[in-house]
Amino acid sequence: MRASTAWRSTAVEAAALASLVLALAPAVTATAATQQTPTAPDLLPAAAALACDNIVTDQGRKYDLRPLEGPHVVVTHEYTRPTYHNTSYAIDVCGVLKSKGKGKAEERCPDGTRVCAIKHRWDPEADKLIGVDQVIPIVAGDEQTISWEAKRLPPEEDGEAKKDGEKKEGLRLTLQGALKYQERIQRTVIDFRCNPDLEGTEGEWESPDEYVPGEKDARAEEDKKNKEEGGEEGDGRKDGDKEEKVSTPEKQLKKDGAALIWGGYKRGKDADGGEMDTLYLTWYTKHACDAAVDEPAEESKGSSFFTWFVVLFFLAIASYLIFGSWLNYNRYGARGWDLLPHGDTLRDAPYIIRDLVRRILNTLQSTGSRGGYSAV
């Protein structure tokens, strides 16, 4: 009975020592992970403000979109009988949009807007814009209220890339502001797709809202051309074509080789079932290509190996101490320090290390003295 009690007490001592060894392992591995493993945001509210020179995805890839800084605009056209509308969608991924301040304040998005939609009425007879029907701040707020999420897009997600055999990897950036429009949440989803031949600023339609100088829209140019050919201004048809106009869906006014593509402004549901409007854009640029992206640090790959090595090393030491203590107790009836395998060596370890250090220092000091034959 006394022997079993002694064994339990010694086993508890050995287990406590092993637990101490194991407790050191998480601290070491956590330190290594903190120093070497990059972190990525996941729809962060803006305590980590969006910086376009350091957009880090969920996979640790870093994108620099500073070459796309400034206002960029896509313009759409639609005919909802009997009214023509041109809508400009302006975006600045690196900062807030800054209007030139012309016109009425209520016909512009508020300060702090990153993505703004303005719907204009267009008069085909007068060949000009005649008013503003809607102003929608799609992404607006400050650094504390704008949330964002960045994800890497694999080439396989693009069906066209599969068909053409081209590599169109990229980045999906989701922006969401604090303001609602007609009680609906507003957000923007931008797919930056790799195109090594495009900077990302090509073929942009100039905005009538004077983020940049205005330009007549394509419908006006078409009407002028038809008028010169004998058609009627404003209807887009030549003489003899007397069909009634029908309403047309919203479509982008797009130049050849345009890098920024409008994908729709659609209504859907958020995670809680509430109504939400989402603007979809696709942006072709060389700055979304893998060649322009900082790969995840190679050290992070090595850190996983180092972490496993440290854990296995400490587990091996703990197993060795527990098994050795059990063996010494059952074979020799050892107690206390004698339970530990090579207990004498462990007790003498500080003195052995001291003697080793002293010998190394003496060796280094002796090599500094003059050697060889003495002068005669």
C-alpha atoms as one frame of an Amber mdcrd trajectory, in Angstrom:
protein
   0.000   0.000   0.000   2.869   2.328   0.916   4.682   1.470  -2.341   1.646
   2.259  -4.446   1.207   5.571  -2.601   4.844   6.446  -3.214   4.511   5.570
  -6.879   1.445   7.795  -7.206   3.285  10.718  -5.614   6.326  10.276  -7.822
   4.120   9.841 -10.876   2.407  13.102 -10.005   5.802  14.799  -9.756   6.845
  13.447 -13.154   3.533  14.459 -14.720   3.879  17.956 -13.275   7.360  18.256
 -14.756   6.099  17.034 -18.135   3.214  19.516 -17.971   5.699  22.318 -17.357
   7.645  21.258 -20.430   4.498  21.123 -22.541   3.387  24.508 -21.269   6.485
  26.082 -22.788   5.667  24.788 -26.279   2.608  27.007 -27.025   4.485  30.117
 -25.935   7.352  29.356 -28.278   5.134  28.470 -31.213   2.892  31.482 -30.642
   5.922  33.762 -30.683   7.102  32.241 -33.950   3.668  32.556 -35.507   3.345
  36.182 -34.388   6.696  37.116 -35.895   6.413  35.248 -39.176   2.801  34.635
 -40.175   0.997  37.515 -41.912  -2.598  38.217 -41.030  -5.399  39.169 -43.409
  -8.504  41.241 -42.850 -11.991  39.766 -42.973 -14.556  42.516 -43.484 -12.829
  44.789 -41.021 -14.586  47.881 -39.844 -12.421  50.384 -40.322 -10.364  50.477
 -37.295  -7.970  49.009 -39.859  -8.627  51.642 -42.501  -8.450  50.690 -46.150
  -5.068  51.648 -47.586  -4.884  51.010 -51.318  -1.116  50.490 -51.187  -1.489
  47.620 -48.726  -4.641  45.592 -49.406  -4.071  42.171 -47.842  -6.362  39.279
 -48.810  -7.578  36.355 -46.758  -4.640  34.346 -48.173  -1.996  36.858 -47.140
  -1.374  38.341 -50.601  -0.731  42.057 -50.693  -1.989  44.293 -53.523  -0.889
  47.832 -54.320  -3.589  49.760 -56.190  -2.058  53.220 -55.918  -1.727  53.474
 -59.734  -5.574  53.475 -59.810  -5.846  56.371 -57.378  -8.312  59.132 -58.177
 -11.878  59.238 -59.543 -12.863  56.668 -62.174 -16.268  56.685 -63.835 -18.556
  54.363 -65.756 -21.647  55.814 -67.437 -24.801  53.865 -68.274 -27.793  54.716
 -70.460 -31.397  53.531 -70.212 -34.739  54.483 -71.706 -37.750  54.113 -69.455
 -40.557  55.420 -71.580 -40.883  58.343 -71.901 -37.619  59.354 -70.150 -33.971
  58.886 -71.084 -31.476  58.541 -68.237 -27.714  58.596 -68.082 -26.255  57.397
 -64.776 -22.662  58.019 -63.774 -21.033  55.680 -61.263 -17.882  57.252 -59.832
 -15.393  55.429 -57.600 -12.095  56.177 -55.880 -10.567  53.110 -54.229  -7.814
  55.143 -52.584  -9.777  58.023 -51.092 -12.943  60.066 -51.149 -14.453  61.608
 -54.269 -13.996  65.350 -54.589 -16.484  67.236 -56.700 -15.523  70.482 -58.403
 -18.335  72.101 -56.436 -20.382  73.293 -59.393 -24.140  72.964 -59.297 -26.468
  72.443 -56.363 -25.224  70.686 -53.254 -28.211  68.307 -53.256 -27.196  67.141
 -56.736 -23.874  65.829 -55.446 -22.965  63.015 -53.078 -22.057  64.109 -49.538
 -18.493  64.567 -48.348 -16.699  61.326 -47.531 -18.213  59.362 -50.428 -16.009
  56.772 -52.135 -18.631  55.406 -54.563 -21.380  57.659 -55.909 -24.175  57.165
 -58.450 -25.955  60.149 -60.025 -28.881  59.604 -62.406 -29.389  62.384 -64.977
 -32.313  63.045 -67.291 -31.293  63.480 -70.917 -33.257  65.363 -73.548 -32.598
  63.892 -77.017 -34.235  66.865 -78.718 -31.987  69.413 -77.003 -29.094  66.957
 -77.004 -28.163  67.669 -73.372 -28.657  66.673 -69.769 -31.554  68.555 -68.224
 -31.622  67.568 -64.573 -30.778  65.117 -61.805 -33.330  62.551 -60.641 -31.313
  60.565 -58.091 -28.130  60.928 -56.046 -27.067  57.673 -54.370 -24.038  57.582
 -52.031 -23.282  53.875 -52.449 -20.207  53.841 -50.199 -19.958  56.808 -47.864
 -18.583  57.450 -44.404 -15.290  57.904 -42.642 -12.493  55.500 -41.774 -14.411
  54.319 -38.707 -17.646  53.492 -40.547 -16.552  52.064 -43.921 -16.007  48.310
 -43.801 -14.147  46.288 -46.400 -13.170  42.766 -47.331 -10.484  41.526 -49.724
 -10.364  38.043 -51.239  -8.134  36.516 -53.868  -9.893  35.367 -57.032  -8.538
  32.162 -58.549  -8.351  31.850 -62.349 -10.779  28.908 -62.260 -13.611  31.226
 -61.183 -13.561  32.965 -64.558 -15.258  30.803 -67.193 -13.938  32.979 -70.002
 -10.408  32.486 -68.740 -10.917  28.726 -68.910 -12.182  28.972 -72.461  -9.375
  31.204 -73.683  -6.672  29.463 -71.707  -5.670  32.806 -70.217  -4.789  33.460
 -66.617  -7.181  36.013 -65.109  -6.523  35.741 -61.414  -7.241  38.753 -59.293
  -8.739  40.421 -56.250 -12.321  40.882 -55.066 -12.749  44.014 -52.971 -16.053
  44.602 -51.175 -16.816  48.054 -49.770 -19.743  48.938 -47.546 -20.514  52.318
 -46.013 -22.614  53.478 -43.106 -25.289  55.326 -45.087 -28.453  53.686 -46.388
 -30.493  54.740 -49.379 -34.275  54.449 -48.983 -33.664  52.200 -45.956 -31.529
  49.799 -48.017 -27.914  48.906 -47.273 -25.523  49.928 -50.051 -22.322  48.179
 -51.037 -19.915  47.798 -53.962 -18.183  44.633 -55.158 -15.170  45.174 -57.433
 -13.446  42.295 -59.180  -9.924  43.363 -60.121  -8.920  40.981 -62.902  -5.464
  40.423 -64.289  -4.735  41.866 -67.718  -0.995  42.415 -68.222  -1.653  44.773
 -71.140  -3.881  47.242 -69.267  -2.919  49.828 -66.677  -6.561  50.086 -65.587
  -7.290  53.634 -66.753  -7.922  52.909 -70.427 -11.160  53.696 -72.242 -12.882
  55.567 -69.425 -16.041  57.506 -70.133 -15.736  61.041 -68.889 -18.240  61.997
 -66.231 -20.905  64.678 -66.670 -20.577  65.312 -62.914 -17.230  67.020 -63.376
 -14.976  64.730 -61.473 -13.205  65.126 -64.836 -14.228  67.312 -67.825 -17.524
  66.255 -69.376 -18.056  64.567 -72.734 -21.185  64.068 -74.847 -22.584  60.602
 -74.504 -22.674  58.003 -77.216 -26.399  58.398 -77.815 -25.942  62.067 -78.702
 -23.178  61.178 -81.135 -25.400  58.498 -82.696 -28.263  60.990 -83.076 -25.986
  63.500 -84.791 -24.794  60.840 -87.169 -28.356  59.746 -87.967 -29.435  63.354
 -88.525 -26.630  63.848 -91.007 -27.753  60.679 -92.798 -31.369  61.847 -93.004
 -32.760  60.421 -89.781 -34.635  62.204 -87.015 -32.640  63.589 -84.145 -33.224
  61.876 -80.828 -34.819  58.631 -81.941 -31.734  56.839 -83.230 -33.520  55.800
 -86.464 -33.361  56.741 -90.107 -36.241  57.892 -92.292 -38.727  55.157 -93.012
 -38.271  53.549 -89.613 -41.490  54.522 -87.807 -41.589  51.851 -85.096 -42.471
  53.063 -81.639 -39.648  53.283 -79.133 -39.629  50.653 -76.438 -38.025  50.862
 -73.023 -34.455  49.551 -72.871 -32.560  48.214 -69.846 -29.591  49.978 -68.336
 -26.406  49.418 -70.337 -22.915  50.798 -70.100 -21.697  53.430 -72.543 -18.374
  51.835 -73.282 -15.352  52.654 -75.392 -13.234  50.019 -77.094 -10.639  48.588
 -74.741 -12.330  49.917 -71.616 -10.697  48.610 -68.438 -13.540  49.421 -66.027
 -16.722  47.448 -66.738 -20.145  47.969 -65.180 -21.749  44.702 -64.086 -25.048
  45.966 -62.737 -26.639  47.725 -59.792 -28.834  45.037 -58.293 -31.129  44.588
 -55.335 -30.795  41.573 -53.096 -30.802  40.432 -49.478 -28.143  40.743 -46.813
 -27.261  38.050 -44.273 -30.099  39.144 -41.998 -32.691  39.126 -44.768 -32.812
  42.894 -45.170 -32.855  44.599 -48.556 -29.508  45.587 -49.997 -28.364  47.238
 -53.241 -25.048  46.137 -54.721 -22.999  47.760 -57.463 -20.888  45.247 -59.391
 -17.768  46.352 -61.245 -15.020  44.456 -63.052 -11.676  46.210 -63.375  -9.025
  44.821 -65.717  -5.515  45.872 -64.727  -1.985  44.537 -64.603  -1.846  45.475
 -60.932  -4.098  42.504 -60.119  -1.748  39.977 -61.739   0.256  37.563 -59.632
   3.462  39.036 -61.038   2.579  42.389 -59.428   1.488  40.941 -56.102   3.569
  40.352 -53.001   3.468  36.608 -52.400   2.884  35.403 -48.851   6.218  35.429
 -47.066   8.198  32.244 -47.543   8.996  32.427 -43.851   5.355  31.671 -43.083
   5.730  28.326 -44.851   8.901  27.644 -42.888   7.240  28.766 -39.681   4.665
  25.971 -39.887   7.484  23.420 -40.112   9.288  25.125 -37.215   6.110  25.094
 -35.131   5.570  21.381 -35.638   9.226  20.689 -34.940   9.068  22.528 -31.603
   5.842  20.786 -30.563   7.175  17.330 -31.439  10.469  18.082 -29.694   8.755
  18.999 -26.422   6.397  16.040 -26.698   9.384  13.724 -27.130  11.091  15.172
 -24.044   7.900  14.827 -21.971   7.389  11.226 -23.108  11.024  10.410 -22.330
  10.771  11.841 -18.799   7.482  10.092 -17.974   8.515   6.707 -19.376  11.983
   6.915 -17.833  10.551   7.784 -14.404   8.115   4.887 -14.588  10.909   2.513
 -15.600  13.269   3.658 -12.830  10.546   3.266 -10.219   9.502  -0.229 -11.270
  12.995  -1.548 -11.963  15.040   0.125  -9.198  12.425   1.498  -6.784  13.855
   4.988  -7.279  12.452   8.044  -5.491  12.646  11.836  -5.996  15.392  13.001
  -8.352  16.472   9.391  -8.843  13.229   8.791 -10.727  14.383  10.952 -13.646
  16.363   9.168 -16.333  20.014  10.231 -16.192  19.240  12.122 -13.019  22.917
  12.510 -12.134  23.579  14.121 -15.510  20.666  16.502 -15.100  21.848  17.514
 -11.610  25.353  18.087 -12.897  24.190  19.919 -16.069  24.756  23.464 -14.657
  28.309  22.566 -13.629  29.012  20.872 -16.951  27.805  23.957 -18.838  29.910
  26.217 -16.567  33.053  24.167 -17.201  32.351  24.124 -20.961  31.964  27.907
 -21.100  35.124  28.390 -19.037  37.098  26.090 -21.350  35.865  27.953 -24.438
  36.847  31.315 -22.928  40.298  30.027 -21.947  40.779  28.700 -25.475  39.840
  32.030 -27.020  42.150  33.916 -24.661  45.069  31.598 -25.326  44.764  32.022
 -29.103  45.300  35.753 -28.626  48.764  35.217 -27.091  51.876  34.869 -29.244
  52.519  31.326 -30.442  55.328  29.484 -32.242  59.055  29.691 -31.490  60.405
  32.417 -29.241  62.969  34.838 -30.659  66.640  34.049 -30.042
